[in-house]
């Protein structure tokens, strides 16, 4: 029996006129795949939007007093909206993404995305590449990484 296209297709992204279209499948780690894309394609910086299925997603809410995220992990959701930026910090990819996801009762959760594994189905991401390499740096006054525009 011949293998299906989905079983043999290992390519997770394709070039577009403005950047890339990425399609992740069940079990894929969103952050790992974005880091691979950034490194392979030498992406200087980018903006992203996306939607799809989340098997497991961890959102965080930043506690400015403690200078850390308070996490919450949820399963079997539809990621109805994701936005973010791709930059660099200390020579490695730095991904900053926020999202909103809903469940079968149409309740939603969201916040800063700390982790996401794609659930049954797919996750579609549009990545718009910017020409300048952008770096994140710690802003000591708030204790969080901020994207520097290099101005």
C-alpha positions in Angstrom: 0.0 0.0 0.0 1.5 3.4 -0.9 2.3 5.9 1.8 0.1 9.0 2.0 1.5 12.4 1.3 1.2 13.3 5.0 3.3 10.4 6.1 6.2 11.1 3.8 6.1 14.9 3.7 8.6 16.1 6.2 8.7 19.7 5.0 7.0 22.0 7.6 7.2 25.3 5.7 7.3 26.9 2.3 8.5 30.4 1.1 5.9 33.1 0.3 6.5 36.5 -1.2 6.6 38.0 2.3 8.2 35.2 4.3 6.9 31.7 5.0 3.8 29.6 5.5 4.3 26.9 8.1 2.0 23.9 8.6 2.6 21.8 11.7 1.0 18.5 12.4 -0.1 16.4 15.4 2.8 16.1 17.9 4.9 18.9 16.5 6.4 21.3 19.1 5.6 24.9 17.9 8.6 26.6 19.5 11.0 23.9 18.3 9.8 24.2 14.7 10.0 28.0 14.8 13.5 27.8 16.1 14.5 25.4 13.3 13.0 27.7 10.7 14.8 30.8 12.1 18.2 29.0 12.1 17.9 27.2 8.8 16.6 30.2 6.9 18.7 32.9 8.8 15.5 34.9 9.5 16.6 38.3 11.0 13.2 38.9 12.6 9.6 38.4 11.8 6.0 38.8 12.9 3.7 35.8 13.0 0.0 34.9 13.1 -1.6 31.5 13.3 -4.5 29.2 14.3 -5.2 25.5 14.6 -5.3 22.6 17.0 -3.5 22.4 20.3 -3.1 19.1 22.0 -1.4 20.8 24.9 -0.8 24.5 25.4 0.8 26.3 28.3 -0.1 30.0 28.7 1.6 32.3 31.2 0.7 35.5 32.9 3.7 37.6 33.9 3.9 38.5 37.6 6.0 41.7 37.6 6.6 41.5 41.4 8.1 38.0 41.1 9.6 38.6 37.6 8.2 35.2 36.3 5.3 33.7 34.5 2.4 32.0 36.4 1.7 29.1 34.0 -1.5 27.3 33.2 -1.6 24.2 31.0 -4.7 23.1 29.0 -5.4 20.2 26.6 -7.4 19.6 23.5 -8.2 23.1 22.4 -8.6 25.0 19.2 -6.0 27.9 19.0 -8.3 30.5 17.6 -5.7 33.2 17.3 -1.9 33.5 17.8 0.3 36.5 17.2 3.9 37.1 18.0 7.4 38.1 17.0 10.6 36.3 16.2 13.9 37.8 17.2 17.2 36.8 18.8 18.7 36.9 22.3 22.3 36.0 22.9 22.7 34.4 19.5 19.7 32.1 19.8 16.1 32.4 18.5 13.8 34.2 20.8 10.0 33.7 20.2 7.4 35.9 21.8 3.9 34.7 21.2 0.4 35.3 22.7 -2.7 33.3 21.9 -6.3 32.6 22.7 -7.7 29.1 22.6 -11.2 27.6 23.0 -12.7 24.3 24.1 -15.8 22.3 23.1 -18.0 24.5 25.4 -16.7 27.6 23.7 -14.9 28.8 26.8 -11.6 30.5 26.1 -8.2 30.9 27.8 -5.2 32.8 26.7 -2.1 34.7 27.4 1.7 34.6 26.8 2.4 31.2 25.1 5.1 29.2 27.0 4.6 25.9 25.1 2.4 24.3 22.5 2.2 20.8 21.1 -0.1 20.4 18.0 -3.1 18.3 18.5 -5.2 16.3 16.1 -5.3 18.3 12.9 -2.8 21.0 12.1 -1.5 24.4 13.1 -1.1 27.0 10.3 1.3 29.9 10.8 2.0 32.9 8.5 5.5 34.4 9.1 6.2 37.8 7.7 10.0 38.4 7.6 11.5 41.8 8.4 14.8 42.9 6.9 16.6 43.9 10.2 18.0 41.5 12.8 16.2 42.3 16.0 17.5 41.4 19.5 15.8 41.0 22.8 17.4 42.4 25.9 16.4 42.4 29.6 14.8 45.6 30.8 15.9 45.7 34.4 13.2 48.1 35.4 10.5 45.5 34.7 12.5 42.2 34.7 11.4 41.1 31.3 12.9 40.8 27.8 12.0 43.5 25.4 12.5 43.5 21.6 14.9 46.3 20.6 14.2 48.0 17.3 17.9 48.9 17.0 17.1 52.6 16.5 
